[in-house]
Each structure stands twice: as structure tokens, then as C-alpha cells.
Amino acid sequence: MNTYLENKKLNYYVLEMPKEDSSFFYFTLESNEGICFYSTLDFEKGEKTRKVEVHVPPEWNHSFLSLLEHLSKTISFKIL
């Protein structure tokens, strides 16, 4: 593996949002390709929220936080 990637520290976030807002959140992250990668954490059937873990390279952290600021005007979420 590339030494640069092995030594790189990613910023880590966990966000919680209503289930109905999660698909727009995913769409927004995917339309900003390369800014981060994410995964939905395990949930029980019928849960009304989703927790999403997000990993952001340091050089994209400012852009990611700016994206979250804009998203907060459209969808509901909290950073855990």
C-alpha cells in the first residue's frame, strides 16, 4: 500500500438523521465525489433514524463542513 495513504489520518464523523432525510444526504455526498466516504451503521428494522459514519481526508474537511452547513438548511441531522 502507498506509504502516504498508510500515514494519512482521516477525520471521522457520525451523523444521525431521520430515515426520510438519509437518501438526500447520500445523494448529496455522492454528487460531491471524492470529498469523503461513508457507511450507514447497523440499524433495527423500523427505526426512524439512520446513523452514518463519514471519513474525510484532512484536505477536504473544510469543504465537507461547508457542505454540512448548507445541508442543515434542507435536512435535519446532528453530529454525534
C-alpha positions in Angstrom: 0.0 0.0 0.0 1.1 3.6 -0.6 3.0 5.0 2.4 1.2 8.3 2.0 -2.2 6.5 2.4 -1.0 4.4 5.4 0.1 7.5 7.3 -2.9 9.7 6.4 -5.3 10.5 9.2 -8.9 10.8 8.2 -11.4 13.0 10.0 -14.2 10.9 11.4 -17.8 11.9 12.0 -21.0 10.1 12.9 -24.2 11.8 11.9 -27.7 10.9 12.9 -30.7 11.9 10.8 -34.3 10.9 10.2 -34.6 8.0 7.8 -36.5 10.1 5.3 -33.6 12.5 5.0 -30.9 9.9 4.6 -31.4 9.3 0.9 -30.9 13.0 0.1 -27.9 13.1 2.3 -26.4 10.1 0.5 -27.2 11.7 -2.9 -25.5 14.9 -1.9 -22.3 13.1 -0.8 -22.2 11.1 -4.0 -22.7 14.2 -6.1 -19.6 15.7 -4.4 -17.5 12.7 -5.3 -14.2 12.4 -3.6 -15.0 14.7 -0.6 -15.5 11.7 1.7 -16.6 8.1 2.0 -19.5 7.0 4.2 -21.3 4.0 5.5 -24.7 3.5 7.2 -24.3 2.0 10.6 -26.4 -1.1 11.5 -30.0 -0.3 12.5 -33.0 -2.3 13.6 -36.0 -2.7 11.2 -38.5 0.0 11.9 -36.0 2.6 13.3 -36.9 6.1 12.4 -33.3 7.3 12.2 -30.1 6.4 10.5 -26.6 6.8 11.8 -24.0 7.4 9.1 -20.2 7.3 9.7 -18.2 9.6 7.4 -14.5 9.6 6.8 -13.0 12.8 5.4 -9.4 13.4 4.2 -7.9 16.4 6.0 -7.6 18.5 2.8 -11.3 18.1 2.2 -12.5 18.7 5.8 -13.3 22.4 5.3 -15.3 21.7 2.2 -17.2 18.8 3.9 -18.1 21.1 6.9 -19.3 23.7 4.5 -21.4 21.1 2.7 -22.9 20.1 6.1 -23.7 23.8 6.8 -25.6 24.0 3.5 -27.3 20.7 4.1 -28.6 21.8 7.5 -30.8 24.3 5.7 -32.6 21.5 3.9 -32.5 18.4 6.1 -32.4 17.6 9.8 -29.3 15.9 11.3 -27.0 16.0 14.2 -23.3 15.3 14.6 -22.7 12.8 17.4 
